[in-house]
Amino acid sequence: MNDNQKLKQHYWRKNLIYLSILLSIWFLVSFVFGILLVDELNTIRLGGFKLGFWFAQQGSIYVFVILIFVYIRLMNRLDKEFGFDN
């Protein structure tokens, strides 16, 4: 395996780590907070709404959009690190 292939494999491995972490955060917010822990979170109010309801209706969407921008930033940094930012 040449150096270019090793570089690409290392780049892809780091990309998959980023994806795994960001998708885990989204799963936590959308499924765990929005479905599994909804009753416990509904005891807390956010802007007049129950927190569990907020996560189920809006919170997971907001977090997903934020995660998209975080992913863009991480990938831009990763591209620069590996010289793929041409």
N, CA, C and O atoms as a GROMACS GRO file, in nm:
protein
  344
    1MET      N    1   0.085  -0.117   0.000
    1MET     CA    2   0.000   0.000   0.000
    1MET      C    3   0.091   0.124   0.000
    1MET      O    4   0.182   0.135   0.082
    2ASN      N    5   0.064   0.216  -0.091
    2ASN     CA    6   0.150   0.334  -0.097
    2ASN      C    7   0.104   0.440   0.003
    2ASN      O    8   0.000   0.428   0.067
    3ASP      N    9   0.185   0.546   0.014
    3ASP     CA   10   0.157   0.651   0.112
    3ASP      C   11   0.027   0.724   0.084
    3ASP      O   12  -0.044   0.763   0.178
    4ASN      N   13  -0.007   0.743  -0.044
    4ASN     CA   14  -0.131   0.811  -0.079
    4ASN      C   15  -0.254   0.732  -0.033
    4ASN      O   16  -0.350   0.791   0.016
    5GLN      N   17  -0.250   0.601  -0.048
    5GLN     CA   18  -0.362   0.518  -0.004
    5GLN      C   19  -0.372   0.518   0.148
    5GLN      O   20  -0.483   0.521   0.202
    6LYS      N   21  -0.259   0.517   0.218
    6LYS     CA   22  -0.260   0.522   0.364
    6LYS      C   23  -0.317   0.655   0.412
    6LYS      O   24  -0.394   0.661   0.508
    7LEU      N   25  -0.279   0.762   0.343
    7LEU     CA   26  -0.330   0.894   0.377
    7LEU      C   27  -0.482   0.898   0.359
    7LEU      O   28  -0.554   0.950   0.445
    8LYS      N   29  -0.530   0.845   0.249
    8LYS     CA   30  -0.675   0.842   0.224
    8LYS      C   31  -0.748   0.757   0.326
    8LYS      O   32  -0.858   0.792   0.369
    9GLN      N   33  -0.689   0.644   0.365
    9GLN     CA   34  -0.753   0.559   0.466
    9GLN      C   35  -0.759   0.628   0.601
    9GLN      O   36  -0.860   0.619   0.671
   10HIS      N   37  -0.652   0.698   0.639
   10HIS     CA   38  -0.652   0.771   0.765
   10HIS      C   39  -0.755   0.884   0.763
   10HIS      O   40  -0.825   0.907   0.861
   11TYR      N   41  -0.764   0.953   0.650
   11TYR     CA   42  -0.863   1.058   0.631
   11TYR      C   43  -1.004   1.001   0.646
   11TYR      O   44  -1.087   1.058   0.718
   12TRP      N   45  -1.032   0.890   0.580
   12TRP     CA   46  -1.164   0.829   0.585
   12TRP      C   47  -1.197   0.779   0.725
   12TRP      O   48  -1.311   0.790   0.769
   13ARG      N   49  -1.097   0.725   0.795
   13ARG     CA   50  -1.118   0.676   0.932
   13ARG      C   51  -1.158   0.791   1.023
   13ARG      O   52  -1.250   0.778   1.103
   14LYS      N   53  -1.087   0.905   1.011
   14LYS     CA   54  -1.123   1.021   1.093
   14LYS      C   55  -1.262   1.073   1.057
   14LYS      O   56  -1.336   1.115   1.145
   15ASN      N   57  -1.297   1.071   0.929
   15ASN     CA   58  -1.430   1.112   0.886
   15ASN      C   59  -1.537   1.023   0.949
   15ASN      O   60  -1.639   1.073   0.997
   16LEU      N   61  -1.515   0.894   0.950
   16LEU     CA   62  -1.612   0.802   1.011
   16LEU      C   63  -1.624   0.823   1.162
   16LEU      O   64  -1.732   0.806   1.218
   17ILE      N   65  -1.514   0.858   1.227
   17ILE     CA   66  -1.520   0.889   1.370
   17ILE      C   67  -1.606   1.012   1.393
   17ILE      O   68  -1.691   1.014   1.482
   18TYR      N   69  -1.585   1.117   1.312
   18TYR     CA   70  -1.668   1.237   1.323
   18TYR      C   71  -1.815   1.204   1.301
   18TYR      O   72  -1.901   1.247   1.378
   19LEU      N   73  -1.844   1.127   1.197
   19LEU     CA   74  -1.983   1.090   1.168
   19LEU      C   75  -2.044   1.011   1.284
   19LEU      O   76  -2.158   1.036   1.322
   20SER      N   77  -1.970   0.916   1.338
   20SER     CA   78  -2.020   0.834   1.449
   20SER      C   79  -2.055   0.920   1.570
   20SER      O   80  -2.160   0.902   1.631
   21ILE      N   81  -1.967   1.012   1.604
   21ILE     CA   82  -1.991   1.098   1.720
   21ILE      C   83  -2.112   1.188   1.696
   21ILE      O   84  -2.199   1.199   1.782
   22LEU      N   85  -2.118   1.253   1.579
   22LEU     CA   86  -2.228   1.346   1.552
   22LEU      C   87  -2.362   1.274   1.541
   22LEU      O   88  -2.464   1.324   1.589
   23LEU      N   89  -2.364   1.157   1.478
   23LEU     CA   90  -2.490   1.082   1.470
   23LEU      C   91  -2.532   1.027   1.607
   23LEU      O   92  -2.652   1.014   1.634
   24SER      N   93  -2.436   0.996   1.691
   24SER     CA   94  -2.469   0.952   1.828
   24SER      C   95  -2.533   1.066   1.907
   24SER      O   96  -2.628   1.044   1.982
   25ILE      N   97  -2.482   1.186   1.889
   25ILE     CA   98  -2.542   1.302   1.956
   25ILE      C   99  -2.685   1.322   1.906
   25ILE      O  100  -2.776   1.347   1.985
   26TRP      N  101  -2.704   1.312   1.775
   26TRP     CA  102  -2.838   1.330   1.720
   26TRP      C  103  -2.933   1.220   1.769
   26TRP      O  104  -3.049   1.249   1.800
   27PHE      N  105  -2.886   1.097   1.776
   27PHE     CA  106  -2.967   0.988   1.829
   27PHE      C  107  -3.006   1.015   1.974
   27PHE      O  108  -3.120   0.994   2.014
   28LEU      N  109  -2.909   1.061   2.052
   28LEU     CA  110  -2.935   1.091   2.193
   28LEU      C  111  -3.044   1.197   2.206
   28LEU      O  112  -3.138   1.182   2.284
   29VAL      N  113  -3.031   1.303   2.129
   29VAL     CA  114  -3.127   1.413   2.139
   29VAL      C  115  -3.264   1.374   2.084
   29VAL      O  116  -3.366   1.401   2.146
   30SER      N  117  -3.266   1.311   1.966
   30SER     CA  118  -3.396   1.284   1.904
   30SER      C  119  -3.467   1.163   1.962
   30SER      O  120  -3.587   1.170   1.988
   31PHE      N  121  -3.396   1.054   1.982
   31PHE     CA  122  -3.463   0.932   2.027
   31PHE      C  123  -3.468   0.923   2.180
   31PHE      O  124  -3.574   0.900   2.237
   32VAL      N  125  -3.354   0.941   2.244
   32VAL     CA  126  -3.350   0.924   2.390
   32VAL      C  127  -3.425   1.037   2.459
   32VAL      O  128  -3.513   1.013   2.541
   33PHE      N  129  -3.389   1.163   2.426
   33PHE     CA  130  -3.455   1.276   2.491
   33PHE      C  131  -3.598   1.294   2.441
   33PHE      O  132  -3.687   1.325   2.520
   34GLY      N  133  -3.620   1.276   2.312
   34GLY     CA  134  -3.752   1.302   2.254
   34GLY      C  135  -3.852   1.191   2.273
   34GLY      O  136  -3.973   1.215   2.263
   35ILE      N  137  -3.806   1.067   2.301
   35ILE     CA  138  -3.900   0.955   2.312
   35ILE      C  139  -3.885   0.882   2.446
   35ILE      O  140  -3.981   0.871   2.522
   36LEU      N  141  -3.765   0.834   2.475
   36LEU     CA  142  -3.746   0.750   2.594
   36LEU      C  143  -3.756   0.828   2.725
   36LEU      O  144  -3.814   0.779   2.822
   37LEU      N  145  -3.699   0.946   2.730
   37LEU     CA  146  -3.697   1.024   2.854
   37LEU      C  147  -3.798   1.138   2.853
   37LEU      O  148  -3.787   1.232   2.932
   38VAL      N  149  -3.896   1.131   2.766
   38VAL     CA  150  -3.991   1.241   2.751
   38VAL      C  151  -4.067   1.269   2.880
   38VAL      O  152  -4.088   1.385   2.914
   39ASP      N  153  -4.106   1.168   2.952
   39ASP     CA  154  -4.183   1.189   3.075
   39ASP      C  155  -4.098   1.259   3.182
   39ASP      O  156  -4.147   1.349   3.251
   40GLU      N  157  -3.974   1.217   3.196
   40GLU     CA  158  -3.886   1.280   3.294
   40GLU      C  159  -3.855   1.424   3.255
   40GLU      O  160  -3.851   1.513   3.340
   41LEU      N  161  -3.831   1.448   3.126
   41LEU     CA  162  -3.799   1.583   3.080
   41LEU      C  163  -3.920   1.675   3.082
   41LEU      O  164  -3.904   1.797   3.090
   42ASN      N  165  -4.040   1.620   3.076
   42ASN     CA  166  -4.160   1.704   3.078
   42ASN      C  167  -4.181   1.772   3.213
   42ASN      O  168  -4.266   1.860   3.225
   43THR      N  169  -4.106   1.732   3.315
   43THR     CA  170  -4.116   1.800   3.444
   43THR      C  171  -4.043   1.934   3.442
   43THR      O  172  -4.059   2.016   3.533
   44ILE      N  173  -3.962   1.957   3.338
   44ILE     CA  174  -3.888   2.082   3.321
   44ILE      C  175  -3.956   2.163   3.211
   44ILE      O  176  -3.999   2.108   3.110
   45ARG      N  177  -3.966   2.293   3.232
   45ARG     CA  178  -4.030   2.379   3.132
   45ARG      C  179  -3.925   2.466   3.064
   45ARG      O  180  -3.831   2.515   3.127
   46LEU      N  181  -3.943   2.485   2.931
   46LEU     CA  182  -3.854   2.569   2.851
   46LEU      C  183  -3.941   2.663   2.768
   46LEU      O  184  -4.008   2.619   2.676
   47GLY      N  185  -3.940   2.790   2.801
   47GLY     CA  186  -4.021   2.887   2.728
   47GLY      C  187  -4.170   2.858   2.736
   47GLY      O  188  -4.244   2.886   2.642
   48GLY      N  189  -4.215   2.802   2.847
   48GLY     CA  190  -4.356   2.771   2.864
   48GLY      C  191  -4.395   2.634   2.814
   48GLY      O  192  -4.508   2.591   2.836
   49PHE      N  193  -4.305   2.564   2.748
   49PHE     CA  194  -4.333   2.429   2.698
   49PHE      C  195  -4.258   2.325   2.780
   49PHE      O  196  -4.152   2.353   2.835
   50LYS      N  197  -4.315   2.207   2.786
   50LYS     CA  198  -4.246   2.098   2.854
   50LYS      C  199  -4.122   2.059   2.773
   50LYS      O  200  -4.127   2.052   2.651
   51LEU      N  201  -4.011   2.034   2.843
   51LEU     CA  202  -3.884   2.010   2.775
   51LEU      C  203  -3.888   1.884   2.689
   51LEU      O  204  -3.831   1.884   2.580
   52GLY      N  205  -3.954   1.779   2.733
   52GLY     CA  206  -3.966   1.657   2.653
   52GLY      C  207  -4.040   1.683   2.523
   52GLY      O  208  -4.001   1.635   2.417
   53PHE      N  209  -4.148   1.759   2.534
   53PHE     CA  210  -4.225   1.796   2.414
   53PHE      C  211  -4.139   1.880   2.320
   53PHE      O  212  -4.141   1.860   2.199
   54TRP      N  213  -4.063   1.975   2.377
   54TRP     CA  214  -3.977   2.061   2.296
   54TRP      C  215  -3.873   1.979   2.220
   54TRP      O  216  -3.852   2.002   2.101
   55PHE      N  217  -3.806   1.883   2.288
   55PHE     CA  218  -3.709   1.799   2.220
   55PHE      C  219  -3.774   1.718   2.109
   55PHE      O  220  -3.717   1.703   2.001
   56ALA      N  221  -3.892   1.666   2.134
   56ALA     CA  222  -3.959   1.583   2.034
   56ALA      C  223  -4.002   1.666   1.913
   56ALA      O  224  -3.997   1.617   1.800
   57GLN      N  225  -4.045   1.790   1.935
   57GLN     CA  226  -4.101   1.870   1.827
   57GLN      C  227  -4.000   1.961   1.758
   57GLN      O  228  -4.002   1.975   1.636
   58GLN      N  229  -3.910   2.022   1.835
   58GLN     CA  230  -3.819   2.119   1.776
   58GLN      C  231  -3.673   2.093   1.808
   58GLN      O  232  -3.586   2.116   1.723
   59GLY      N  233  -3.646   2.048   1.926
   59GLY     CA  234  -3.507   2.034   1.971
   59GLY      C  235  -3.421   1.947   1.883
   59GLY      O  236  -3.307   1.981   1.853
   60SER      N  237  -3.475   1.834   1.842
   60SER     CA  238  -3.395   1.743   1.759
   60SER      C  239  -3.367   1.804   1.622
   60SER      O  240  -3.263   1.777   1.563
   61ILE      N  241  -3.459   1.884   1.570
   61ILE     CA  242  -3.437   1.950   1.441
   61ILE      C  243  -3.329   2.057   1.455
   61ILE      O  244  -3.241   2.067   1.370
   62TYR      N  245  -3.336   2.138   1.561
   62TYR     CA  246  -3.234   2.240   1.585
   62TYR      C  247  -3.096   2.176   1.601
   62TYR      O  248  -2.998   2.222   1.543
   63VAL      N  249  -3.091   2.070   1.679
   63VAL     CA  250  -2.963   2.002   1.701
   63VAL      C  251  -2.911   1.945   1.570
   63VAL      O  252  -2.791   1.951   1.544
   64PHE      N  253  -2.998   1.889   1.488
   64PHE     CA  254  -2.954   1.834   1.360
   64PHE      C  255  -2.894   1.943   1.271
   64PHE      O  256  -2.789   1.921   1.210
   65VAL      N  257  -2.957   2.058   1.264
   65VAL     CA  258  -2.904   2.169   1.183
   65VAL      C  259  -2.769   2.216   1.238
   65VAL      O  260  -2.676   2.241   1.161
   66ILE      N  261  -2.758   2.227   1.369
   66ILE     CA  262  -2.631   2.265   1.431
   66ILE      C  263  -2.523   2.161   1.399
   66ILE      O  264  -2.409   2.197   1.368
   67LEU      N  265  -2.559   2.033   1.405
   67LEU     CA  266  -2.463   1.927   1.376
   67LEU      C  267  -2.416   1.932   1.230
   67LEU      O  268  -2.302   1.895   1.201
   68ILE      N  269  -2.502   1.975   1.140
   68ILE     CA  270  -2.460   1.990   1.000
   68ILE      C  271  -2.349   2.093   0.990
   68ILE      O  272  -2.248   2.070   0.923
   69PHE      N  273  -2.366   2.207   1.057
   69PHE     CA  274  -2.262   2.311   1.054
   69PHE      C  275  -2.135   2.266   1.126
   69PHE      O  276  -2.025   2.300   1.083
   70VAL      N  277  -2.149   2.192   1.233
   70VAL     CA  278  -2.031   2.138   1.302
   70VAL      C  279  -1.957   2.041   1.210
   70VAL      O  280  -1.834   2.044   1.203
   71TYR      N  281  -2.030   1.958   1.139
   71TYR     CA  282  -1.969   1.863   1.045
   71TYR      C  283  -1.895   1.937   0.934
   71TYR      O  284  -1.784   1.899   0.896
   72ILE      N  285  -1.956   2.042   0.881
   72ILE     CA  286  -1.891   2.122   0.777
   72ILE      C  287  -1.759   2.178   0.829
   72ILE      O  288  -1.657   2.172   0.761
   73ARG      N  289  -1.762   2.232   0.948
   73ARG     CA  290  -1.640   2.290   1.007
   73ARG      C  291  -1.533   2.183   1.029
   73ARG      O  292  -1.416   2.204   0.998
   74LEU      N  293  -1.574   2.069   1.084
   74LEU     CA  294  -1.479   1.960   1.107
   74LEU      C  295  -1.419   1.910   0.977
   74LEU      O  296  -1.299   1.884   0.969
   75MET      N  297  -1.502   1.896   0.874
   75MET     CA  298  -1.453   1.845   0.746
   75MET      C  299  -1.362   1.946   0.677
   75MET      O  300  -1.265   1.907   0.613
   76ASN      N  301  -1.392   2.074   0.688
   76ASN     CA  302  -1.303   2.174   0.631
   76ASN      C  303  -1.166   2.168   0.699
   76ASN      O  304  -1.063   2.177   0.632
   77ARG      N  305  -1.166   2.152   0.830
   77ARG     CA  306  -1.041   2.141   0.904
   77ARG      C  307  -0.967   2.013   0.865
   77ARG      O  308  -0.845   2.013   0.849
   78LEU      N  309  -1.041   1.904   0.850
   78LEU     CA  310  -0.980   1.776   0.812
   78LEU      C  311  -0.924   1.783   0.670
   78LEU      O  312  -0.816   1.730   0.644
   79ASP      N  313  -0.996   1.847   0.580
   79ASP     CA  314  -0.947   1.864   0.443
   79ASP      C  315  -0.816   1.941   0.440
   79ASP      O  316  -0.724   1.905   0.367
   80LYS      N  317  -0.807   2.047   0.519
   80LYS     CA  318  -0.683   2.125   0.526
   80LYS      C  319  -0.570   2.041   0.585
   80LYS      O  320  -0.457   2.047   0.537
   81GLU      N  321  -0.601   1.964   0.689
   81GLU     CA  322  -0.500   1.882   0.754
   81GLU      C  323  -0.439   1.781   0.658
   81GLU      O  324  -0.319   1.754   0.664
   82PHE      N  325  -0.521   1.725   0.570
   82PHE     CA  326  -0.473   1.622   0.479
   82PHE      C  327  -0.442   1.674   0.339
   82PHE      O  328  -0.407   1.596   0.250
   83GLY      N  329  -0.456   1.804   0.318
   83GLY     CA  330  -0.422   1.863   0.190
   83GLY      C  331  -0.525   1.839   0.080
   83GLY      O  332  -0.490   1.840  -0.038
   84PHE      N  333  -0.652   1.816   0.118
   84PHE     CA  334  -0.758   1.793   0.019
   84PHE      C  335  -0.846   1.917   0.001
   84PHE      O  336  -0.959   1.906  -0.045
   85ASP      N  337  -0.794   2.034   0.036
   85ASP     CA  338  -0.874   2.156   0.033
   85ASP      C  339  -0.854   2.238  -0.094
   85ASP      O  340  -0.875   2.359  -0.093
   86ASN      N  341  -0.815   2.176  -0.200
   86ASN     CA  342  -0.790   2.248  -0.327
   86ASN      C  343  -0.915   2.302  -0.386
   86ASN      O  344  -0.911   2.365  -0.492
   0.00000   0.00000   0.00000
